């Protein structure tokens, strides 16, 4: 679909320098898609902020606790992989 978008001249020159004048639309499309993904992620984070309570996850209380928790998970995973399968 075609649309009309106004851009400052300096921005258009920079787009042309990076993408080339024949690839403006593709460059702008990719930039808009990236910005939309970023906005969607920010909305999801805002919606879910506070859904995990620290008291429900004591292993996440401090960075050191988180590191120990991750190490334990990795060890458990490695143990499962090293066991012969039946």
LINBEL-V709968 format. One record per pair of residues at least 12 apart in sequence whose C-alpha atoms are under 8 Angstrom apart, sorted by the first residue. I is the first residue (numbers start at 1). J is the second residue. Records with the same first field share a line. If there is no record, write none. Layout:
# LINBEL-V709968
I = J / J
This chain:
# LINBEL-V709968
15 = 27
